[in-house]
Amino acid sequence: MDFSEKIPLIGGLVGFGKVAEKAHLPALQGLPEFRLRAVADPLPERRSLARELLPGVRVYESQGALLAAEAPLDFVAVCSPPASHVALAREALEAGCHVLCEKPLTLDLAALAGLQRLARDRGRALVTVHNWKYAPLYRAAQGALAEGLIGEVREIVWEVHRTSTSGGGLTDWRHTGAAAAGGILVDHGWHAFYLLLGLAGELPQALRAHLTPAPDHPDGVEHEAQVELRFPRARARLFLTWRATARGNRARLLGTAGELLLEDDRLLRRREGHEEVLATFPDKLSGGSHHPEWTRGSWEELAAEIRDPALRGQNLAEAARCAGLISLAYRSHAAGGAWLSCSEG
């Protein structure tokens, strides 16, 4: 059936935590392509809230129960903690659903390859939420690079500063390695890697990393990460922390003809000692954790892959690169911060 004849696509949302409530529900408003029929969450209080916010939508304790009762569905959005992503995405694909999955899809490259094969064999789209690509400040920076405003990029610095109260979630799953699959390198690093790759316009050749846990939890997940990357024509550095005194995002792009500065809600160009503001934005990159307007871009990305099978696999390739670089960063740290070839990832 032609995509336009099927609208709206009918589906379910699995995991009704804050990202589902604050990002995905607002993002779906005004998108005629998708309609929620059912929600699943293991926590009674979240199921109760789903019933309150979504009258008429049926609510279940698990994705299995949802799929059994509601089949056939066109799509499933997976918004659960990371450790469950592979199993839930696989179950939904096997049920014939297109899948939108929160990041990280997985750090297990073999499992990711299995999902790629399953999506291809079932003729379904599988898209990871890479919503920071749709931040107006980031897109403006990409536009400035495309216009050649600073020449060719030679160095990129990307910094994410969050306070010690960050990384929580309703059940504090981000601080537990088993549920989160890692610390800030996974939580923010996944975003940072696909953003860096988009700015560099090429793939990295080598990487090294140093990770630091919280001082009072030396055996816990990393709360700070420093990662350096070598590209064929540029170099990059990531600094990610949950130990800052204030929230903030900033980046510096050094080119052959000047610099671009991304300062949370402003884009500036610095050239020959002169600094000018290219654009300002009403919302800061660090101004919250949910960003429904950016998440709408991920839903539109899913719609595009459903509509045009030729586009399928592009987002998955991006996810695979993020998974490979994060896995390599953990290996580099374990090796004392050694430089490792990205061909090993």
Beta strands, then each sheet from edge to edge (+ up, - down):
strand 1: 9-14
strand 2: 34-40
strand 3: 58-60
strand 4: 75-78
strand 5: 98-101
strand 6: 126-128
strand 7: 153-163
strand 8: 206-213
strand 9: 222-230
strand 10: 235-244
strand 11: 248-255
strand 12: 258-263
strand 13: 266-271
strand 14: 274-280
strand 15: 340-341
sheet 1: 3+ 2+ 1+ 4+ 5+ 6+
sheet 2: 14+ 13- 12+ 11- 7+ 10+ 9- 8+ 15-
end
